[in-house]
Each structure stands twice: as C-alpha cells, then as structure tokens.
C-alpha cells in the first residue's frame, strides 16, 4: 500500500493476540497504538507544552499558548455546532533543577512552584485563550496518573533495574553520551563539559536506576513515522526524527535515586527511587483526560474520551521527548499515540536568543497591555506562525505589520464601507432605513476578488490542517488587499459613480469582511466579534459552510453615526533616556566598540 494511503487509513485497535510478547514490535502490536475513529466523536484535544517553573514567562511561552488556542478555536468552529474542544496548558514542577533552584533561593520547592505557576496561569488568562484545563504536575490527580502509567509499563515488561553511567545536564533533565558532549569553551567557563546540542553544563553520574526498553520500540516507531508523514510537523522535523530513530535507540534511564532527587513522584513500591521528570511531565497529557480512566483503568481508552491528543504544540528544543520517548511509552502501554506533534521555532530578539542577562527579553504581559491582546495574538501568528524557522521579536515590526495589515487593509476596508457618505448612496430616498443589495452579476472588475473569495476558505483550511498559521493569515491579507483594490477602482464615494458601482463595491467589500472575520476569529476573537456585530451578522452567516459561498443578498441599515476605527493608532514607542556621558567615558566607549568590531 502506498505511504499516502497508509497515512490516510484509520487503524483499528484489535484485541491483543494470544501468546504475543509484550515487546513484539510487529504490526498487530503497533496497530493497537494507533488512533481509531470507531469510537463516538471525541473532543478535539490540543495541548501546549507544560512550562517549566524555573523562570517567568516570556514571548516564546505566549506564542505556544496562542498557537494552541488558535488551533483549538479553529477546530471547534470548523467542526460546526455540537463539536467539542479540549485545550490544556499548565506547568512542569518536578525535577532536580527545581530542587536546586529552590535550595539556592532559600525557598521551599512547593512555594516556588506555586508562585511561578501562578504567573503562567495569569498569562493564559491575560492572552484571552478559550476555556481550558490548567494542569500542575504537583497535583494529586497527576501523581495518580503517573504512577498508574509506570505500573502499566512495569506489568507489561518494559521496565527493568540496571546501572546507568553518563553525562547528566540538570538544566535539560537529560543524560548524554560521550559523543553528545564536548569540552566547555572559555566563554562557557572553560572547565568541565557541556552538551553539544544545548550548550548546558553536564555532570558525570553513575548510579543504579530503572530503565525503559526504548530499544525494543525502534521498529514500531520507524513504522509509525513512515506510515504517518504528518505525525510530526513540519516535514523537516519529521525527517530529522525518522533519521535519528532509524540509527537505533538505546534503553532510557527513567528514575533517579531519591538520595539525589527528592522533589518528584516516587516509583511505585520503591521509595528509594523517583520517577524521571520527563516520564512525569509527558503523562500530564493523559492526566487531563482523566487517566487512569474509571471505565477502563490504565489500559483501553473509553468511548468518548479526548485521548488521543489531536495536536501537541511544542518548541523545537523538546522534539525528542515528545516524538520519540512519548510515543514509545504509549505504544508500550497499549495506548494510541498523538495524531500530530506540532513543533515550532523560537523567538529571538535582535536575532539573538532571548536572555535576561543580555537584557533582550520581551515581557509578554507588557506587550499585551501596550499593544492589545488580539493585536499581539495576531502578530505572533502572522510573523511567527511558521513552524520551521525562528522569528525575531521587534516592536518596530509589530507596528509596521499593524499599520499595513490591520489598519491599512482590514480597518481601512471597513471604514470605507461604513462611511456615512458611501452608505447614503445606497438608499433611494431619505426615509428608507434598510438597503437590500442583491449579489451582482460577475464582471471583469471583480473577477479577481470573486476567485479569491471562492478559494480563500479552502486554502486557509489547508494551511490550518498543516498548522501553518502564518501562511493561513497571508491568505486573508491577499483577500483584503484585492477587496481594497476593487473599491479603489470603483470609487463608490465619487459623486459621479453610478449605482451599480456603489452596490458592487459595497456587496463585494461586505462579503470580504464577513469571510475574513470568520477566518481571523480564532486569532483575534474579540476584534472579530466586534467586526461581526458592526456588520450585523447572524449566527448562520458566520459558520464554516456559510463561508463557502457568497450570500444572495446583503442588508445594510442606515446609520449617520461615525463608526470608531476597528484598529486605532498604537501608543507611541517608549522612549528610553540614554545617560549623558562626559567626553572621556564616551571616548572609552567608542574604543570598546571599535575593538569589538575588529574581534568579529
């Protein structure tokens, strides 16, 4: 069967074959771990990564949250009345890094977690995400879920005790092999070793701990990835993970001695060991769905459950944990794997990684307050909604995009159409209160816009299916640009414009605004709700199906009131006062800058 056909197929989950080893990587075992559509409709389940509580939220965290929220809102709207969505976010609060940070601050670990977790909860609320579940890994329901999954894996023969030796990065909460570390450079301290992948310091450990038989899942993972080309997005990261798995996998250390790690979840029936933080953290996605399920325990997924996740939204730095370890744990437990693992790039500032020590961190709370919630949400998706590459945060770019696309395209088109001078020309006499504009016959003037209106929803949906939000929003920009172009050509405000030109401009512009408002609503829910209210759109005029065709007619009510702009001017940039330097320090500063340029 061709790969495309295999990818499109919905795998059944047959009963376990008698006599089949729990470690058998053959197709019947893999089939049990792939999602089935045989169950009743499930909620569309989207997750953010759960955020580590070692630092305050930044723009990258906000980007992940908004991306997940937009995807969830889109699925709920696209699914139509009666469709359900489940959105989850939260915080990852266990591990050696948190234990050490709390100790260094002279703070109780639980108090530190509660304090920082609260800021992430506030961010989720501040950025206007839809109704959601906020999960903390220190909750009792999560401890129950983690220990249930561990027990399930142990009972099925996937966990064993062994001795492990290797380089451990506390910051990454991961072991590295000798080939994955290098000597630290002078800029990195000059002593010891660091991870090649992340540049974080590593420490040598040799200890007894529990291991997961990851090597036994090399073949099932390869088969899953080869048969499901959209399991990991974008395709470039799918290819990277597949290439890594094909080289073979080693068994994974999944516990830490309690003597070294106290802040975590104990291994069931062995209080001397704590569960590896990534086993703990990844299980949150099951916890949110009620795992272990009352109907079926830790095994079969009950009918109507939100599992499997439709999309895990994660940063590119944690792909291995989500795209290799997590599917392997699920396969081992006999549970369906996620349908999509959506990996996105990072945000930089001045094209450098954001860092508090460098002073180049954008505070998401400040940005939301200064520029507006929906405006920042749209900008993050419009500029950073591509998955493959990093994006550079810049206030000047945000202002440029706002002025060009939101004010210049969407806001301008609306202002033109609701202008009293233009609307007055729709009415035949001063007593008429409602103008009914029939759908005009196609003409060469509006041929381009008609084509875009016909194709835009389908093209937008195709990009959303690939989680390419930036490309989806570009479709709306093209649509609005074409509508503004047509209106400028027809000039309905011109005294000499004939009635056909006035009605054609009004009809085509209003239909563009209607369809655009629907497609943009997941990114800008409040602004688009206001736009739809100003257009007096009914619920049946803002459904997915309604966007696939132009209305037979539009109705415009007379109004002499001046409508406030949908996108008013942004506040002026914050001016940073530079200290005045005397001539001597100024000369010294110039010499330093000259030496730095020469060093580059």
Number of C-alpha atoms within 10 A of each C-alpha: 7 7 12 12 10 15 18 11 12 13 17 15 21 11 10 13 9 6 6 12 13 17 16 15 19 14 13 16 23 24 22 22 27 22 21 15 11 11 12 10 13 19 20 22 27 29 30 25 24 26 21 21 24 18 12 16 21 18 20 23 22 23 25 26 28 26 29 27 30 26 23 26 23 22 21 19 20 15 15 12 9 8 14 18 21 23 25 24 25 25 25 24 29 27 25 20 20 23 22 16 17 18 12 9 10 10 14 12 19 15 11 20 23 15 13 19 26 16 16 25 15 12 20 22 13 15 21 17 22 18 13 17 14 16 21 23 25 19 11 9 17 25 18 14 23 27 21 19 24 23 19 19 22 16 12 15 15 21 21 14 13 11 11 15 15 16 21 22 22 17 15 17 13 19 21 20 11 11 8 13 20 16 14 19 13 8 6 14 10 10 11 14 22 23 24 15 11 13 16 17 23 23 14 13 12 11 12 16 21 23 20 23 22 21 15 20 27 20 19 21 24 19 17 21 20 18 19 20 19 18 21 26 22 20 17 11 19 23 16 13 19 19 12 15 21 13 8 14 16 14 15 18 24 23 24 24 18 18 9 11 22 17 21 23 25 22 21 16 9 9 11 16 24 26 27 27 23 19 19 26 23 20 24 28 26 19 21 22 18 17 26 22 17 9 12 12 15 20 16 16 20 15 14 11 18 22 25 25 25 22 25 23 25 23 19 17 14 12 21 14 16 21 26 20 20 19 22 25 23 18 24 28 24 25 24 22 25 25 19 22 23 31 28 29 20 23 23 20 17 10 12 12 15 21 13 10 7 9 9 15 18 21 13 21 18 10 15 18 12 16 17 13 19 20 20 24 25 28 22 26 22 21 20 25 26 21 24 18 13 18 20 18 25 14 14 10 13 19 17 12 18 22 17 15 18 21 19 16 22 25 20 18 23 22 16 20 21 22 16 17 15 19 22 18 19 22 17 11 9 8 8 12 12 13 18 14 16 14 16 16 7 10 10 6 15 21 11 14 22 20 11 19 24 14 15 22 22 13 16 19 17 14 16 19 15 17 26 25 27 20 21 26 24 15 21 27 19 15 26 27 17 21 28 23 17 20 23 14 13 21 18 26 20 12 10 8 13 13 14 13 18 21 23 24 24 24 24 23 22 21 22 26 25 22 26 23 22 25 26 18 22 26 29 20 22 14 18 22 15 13 21 21 11 13 19 14 15 10 9 9 16 17 17 18 12 15 22 15 14 18 13 9 12 18 15 19 15 18 14 12 9 10 13 8 12 18 16 12 12 12 9 8 10 7 6 6 6 6 6 8 10 8 9 8 11 12 11 11 13 11 11 12 11 11 11 10 8 8 7 5
